[in-house]
Amino acid sequence: MIASAKSANARAVEPFEFKSAALNLIAFTPNTANLPQLDDALKRRLGGNADFFGGDAAILDLSAWPESANADDLSALLGLLRQYGLQTVAARASHALIADQARRAGLAVLPDSTGSRELPAEKAAPAPSPAPVPANSMIIDRPVRSGQQVYARGGDLIVLALVSHGAEVIADGNVHVYAPLRGRAVAGARGDSRARIFTHCMEAELLSVAGVYRAIEEALPESIMGRAAQVRLDGNKLVIESMKLD
């Protein structure tokens, strides 16, 4: 009787299942097929950090990809993105020839999109009141030294000590640095345009929110440099604002 029950259960288990899944992917939109130019731009924006994205999946938005480019150009681009840790799994293309090139490169071709969704511009406001710390946040209570990288996957990153030049702090949510921020800070690493960067002392080398980057190549205004500040998106523009601390 026991053996018969076990046999019935074994027959009831299906070999596989189909389930719906919602994935938060990075979208990369190349505006040129000039690989050296793309490589130089990536080095500048990512601070020369190879494997910056650590194997994150990405969608290739080919809406601005030149029709004169060929399949070899596209394959070379995929190789370049892999160098920075982006694993391209799908593409969007409005032109049939480009969509065919993407398929031959082994990418799934998704329905064309009119572009990335933009949130309405927000009015400048005083620093928000501290919010409860999400359960999946990461708290770092030691300095982040040059060459080190800290990534809070799926939540906020809270750093209670110095972030040195050449260090990198990354979060899928907000980045909070309650000390001088002198390295690179990336908030909304998986595309959350509501994410922000907060610091008690703004001296950063590079700032990014939801893929919009700004390398700090020139001195920041005196009202921001060395002071408490926040970084947020206003449409597709990165805004750096001073904050008044009580």
Order of alpha helices (4+ residues) and beta strands (2+ residues): alpha-beta-alpha-beta-alpha-beta-alpha-beta-beta-beta-beta-beta-beta-beta-beta-beta-beta-beta-beta
